[in-house]
Structures are given as C-alpha cells and as structure tokens.
Amino acid sequence: MPPTGPSPQIERLKNRSQFLAVRKGERRKGPFFVLDILDRGASDEAPRIGYTVTKRQGNAVERNRMKRRLREVVRLTAGFDMMPGHDYVIVARRDTLTAPFEKLTKSLVSRIGQQPRDKQSQRRAAEPDNRTE
C-alpha cells in the first residue's frame, strides 16, 4: 500500500556539474533504469533528484514520456524512501516506456531502499581473484 499524506519536499538537480558529481557515488543497476546515489553529507537538507534519458532511448516524445513516468513514481511512492542530504539521478532505459507502472514503482522503491555497499566490497567484487591454492 502506498504511503498516504503529502509527498515529501524533494528538490531538483539543475545543472550539469551536480549531475556529474552524483556519478562519483554509488550505482544501483536495474532492468528499467540505473540509479546513481551520492551522500552529500548534509543531513539537514532535502534530497535532490535528477532524471536522464539519452537520445539512444527514443525520440523526444518517448523520452519525455519516460521522464514523466519516473517523476510520477517518485512523487507517489519513492520520494518517501529518499534520505535527506542525498542526491539521486535516475538514468532511464528503454523498458521504462513499456513497463507496467506497478513494476516500475516496486523496482525504484527497492533500489532506493537497498543498503549502501561500502567501497571496499565494491572494489573486491570488481577485482579478479589472484590467490593460489
């Protein structure tokens, strides 16, 4: 059941430098989008969000529809799970256009609610195992 009441205050990422800064944070991949998250370290500030859809995903009408669908998911449900002082960038994939709204919602809520992985475990997962036994 979706949360009730007014949606939380969420600000927007407005310029390119803010979007690029978020790329240095954690990346959570999914079937409908990639979610980049950066902890700004300012827990007293509202979370900020940005949406990206590349030209490769379709024409302008399709890209705008993808962004509108993602904005609505955030407005209705996912915004309640966003942490204060964090920046979020959602990079849409082509499947965002045709995915059922319920699946899109569940996917975004689960990605936002995941526990952050520490940098060491990410690095270990990317490195090949060089041990000899």
C-alpha positions, 0 to 999 in steps of 0.5 A: 500500500502506498504511503498516504499524506503529502509527498515529501519536499524533494528538490531538483538537480539543475545543472550539469556539474551536480549531475556529474558529481552524483556519478562519483557515488554509488550505482544501483543497476536495474532492468528499467533504469540505473540509479546513481546515489551520492551522500552529500553529507548534509543531513539537514537538507532535502534530497535532490533528484535528477532524471536522464534519458539519452537520445539512444532511448527514443525520440523526444516524445518517448523520452519525455514520456519516460521522464514523466513516468519516473517523476510520477513514481517518485512523487507517489511512492519513492520520494518517501524512501529518499534520505535527506542530504542525498542526491539521486539521478535516475538514468532511464532505459528503454523498458521504462516506456513499456513497463507496467507502472506497478513494476516500475514503482516496486523496482525504484522503491527497492533500489532506493531502499537497498543498503549502501555497499561500502567501497571496499566490497565494491572494489573486491567484487570488481577485482579478479581473484589472484590467490593460489591454492 
